[in-house]
Amino acid sequence: MWFEHQDKVHHAGAYFIMALLVWRTLAYWLSSPLLLAPLSVLFCSIYGISDEWHQSFVEHRSSDTMDWLADTIGASIAASGLLLFYKISNKAHKI
């Protein structure tokens, strides 16, 4: 292990990627980034809660609220980045 709480970075990274994929999937049905962002984060956060709950039943595993928080933060960073990208690309098209 390189540093303490390294697993939180892994959680955030995994859920960052998950949020990108959820956004892309939901974009088939929704066109508004202002809807895509919170729905992507909400989906990932609920999935993270269900994963932590599941781990509470698995031997030699534990459920950790901080893992769920890292999941949600990673998804939030991805959604925020996509919103920013959308706003910047829209401004570029208007020029």
Secondary structure as GFF3:
##gff-version 3
##sequence-region A 1 95
A	DSSP	alpha_helix	6	26	.	.	.	ID=ss1
A	DSSP	alpha_helix	33	55	.	.	.	ID=ss2
A	DSSP	alpha_helix	65	94	.	.	.	ID=ss3
###
